[in-house]
Amino acid sequence: MNIENLEKLTDEKWLNLFAATFENRGHVGRWVFASRRPRPHVGKLVGDAVVIVPILCNPGQPARLVMVKEFRVPAGGYVMAFPAGLLEEGESVEEAVRRELAEETGLDVIAFKRVTGPLFSTAGLSDETAVLAFVDVRGNADAKPSLEESEDLEVLLLDHPAVCALCDDRSAWIDAKAWGVLYLYQQLGKLE
């Protein structure tokens, strides 16, 4: 398959639509997709964002999974997910993880457990990729996030029984990446 042409269809600040003309074994087609970049990085694996899976490890307290319940305009409601955000120009993944976690939760990273390479979020709709970072964190459970005017979120601290209950709640609005991690911890039988 070959991508023959890319045409920018919109001109927005955070997300734009592009039309790709492609050829596959004599068939010519058109595919419209979204990109966060001024020019899509088709054919390249570049990180756009970070998704953070934090475990709160305060001394003398049980481990808790940190999630956020955030209003998402496309969903028209509150979705439970992990703290996340876009990588800024020239920023390392580790710097972005620390910055986004502090902004959204008020917590501090104490250890990086595992960091992936860029992973596609929804490859049929967007070229967006995110790096998934599993981290241990510390801090005041009552810390307040420092949110932008457009952000509306609540920090959730879930012990293992709460993780299992959320994983099994079919009526909860949960991000797909987050549900996979909830299931992982449910099956492990612990938060580690």
Order of alpha helices (4+ residues) and beta strands (2+ residues): beta-beta-beta-beta-beta-beta-beta-alpha-beta-beta-beta-alpha-alpha
